[in-house]
Amino acid sequence: MKYDQGRFKPRNPNKYKGDPTNIIYRSSWERKFANWCDLNEAVIQWQSEEFFIPYKNPIDGKYHRYFPDFLVKIKTAEGVLETWVVEIKPMNQVKEPKIQTRKTKKYITEVKTYAINRYKWDYALEWCKDRGYKFIILTEKELNI
């Protein structure tokens, strides 16, 4: 993933819920998705990292706040209003790391990152279900990168 960071300037600031002058993207992939939200006519409203979902960290056993990348309200082709909670991650952070016999620092970090992400996403899935939202994880594959 290319780590491109900056402020996103929407062409349709009225669609953004929050301060449209303070939209931060943390990667070129997030910037691409923000642009899609801004320009897609089906998107009624969107926001970026404006809310959090509490989750229990499996490593330290404490509760933390998970800030999903996007919250998008969209009108489907059938005219149904849907709310999506969207997380953007590289494919290698979405798949469970392959078990290795040598426990290198890199491998241990990958396992911890995956475990924490899995817990955050499990909590997010339940949080979304309770509200009738959809939880979606997008990778480079879905973003056509």
N, C-alpha and C positions, 0 to 999 in steps of 0.2 A: 504494500500500500504506500503510495506517495503521501508523505506528510506535509500537505499544503495547508496552511492555516491563515485565517483572516476574517474580515467582516464581509458578509453577503449583503449586497444592496438590491433589494427587490424592485422589480418594475411595477409590481402591483402591491404596494405596501398596505392597502386596505384589506388584503386577504390574510395578512399576518396578525396573529393574536399575540400581543406583546409589543415591545418597542422595536419597530422595523429598522431603526438606526443602530440596533445593537444585536444583530444576528451573527453569531460566531459559528464558523465551520472549522473543524479540526482535521479535515482531510479533503483531498480533491473529490473523493467519493461523496462526502457529505455536501460539498458545494454543488456537485452535479444533481443530487437529490433535491436540495433546496431550490435549485433552478427549475427542476421538474415541478415541484409544488407551486412555485411562483407563476409559471407559465401555463400549467395544465388547467383547462377550463372546468374539469370535473372536480378540482380541489376547491372547496368552499372556504376553508380556513386551515391554517397550519401554524405550527410553532416549533421552535427548536430549543431543546433543553430548558424548558420553562417550568417543568414539574418533576416530582420525584416519586419513586415507588420504594417503600421500605422493604429491606430484605435482610435475612440473617446470614452473615458471612460464615462459610463452613470452616474457614481456617482459624479465625479468632473467636467464633461463637457470639459475636456482637452484632447488633442491628446497625445497618448502614443505609444510606440513601442512594438509590440508583436513578440517575437522570438519563432516561432514554433519549436518543438523538432527535426524534421527531414525534409530534402528535399531529395527525392529519385528519380533517373531516372532508369526506369525499362523497360525491353523488355518483352512484354507479350508472351504467348504461340503462339499467332497468328503472332508474329514478329513486333507488333506495339510498338513504343517507347512512354512511358507515363512518366509524371512527377507527383509525389505525394508530397503533403505537409502533413506531419503526425504529429498529436498531440496525446500524450499518457496521459490519465487521468483515475483515478478510476471512476467506474460506478456512485458512489454517487455524483460526481461533474459534471456528464453529464446530470443527470436527475434533473428536477426542484424540489426543496424541497417541501414537502407536507406542505400545509398551517396549521399553528398551532395557537391555541387561545392564548397560552402563548408565548410572544415574548422574549425568552431568548437570551443571548449574542450569544450562539452557533447558534441558529436559524437565527439571524440577520446576522451573519458572513456567514452562508451557503447561504442565499439569496443574499448577496452582491457578494460573490464568483461566484455564478451561473450567476448573471446578467452580471458581467464583462466578464466571460468566454463566455457567449452567444454573447455579442457584439464583442469580439475578433474573435470568430468563424464566425459570420456573415460577418465581414469585410474580414476575410481570405477567405471565400467562394467566395465573389465577386472578390477579388484580384486574386484568382486562376482561376475563370471563365474567367476573362479578358486575362489570359495568356494561357488558354487551359490546365490548371493543374487540378488535382483532390485533393480535401481537404478531409482528412480521420482522424477520431478520433478513436483511438484504446483504448479499456478498457481491464480489466483483462479477460473478456469473449473472445475477439478476440485473445488475447495473450495466451489463454489456461492456465491461472494461477488460 
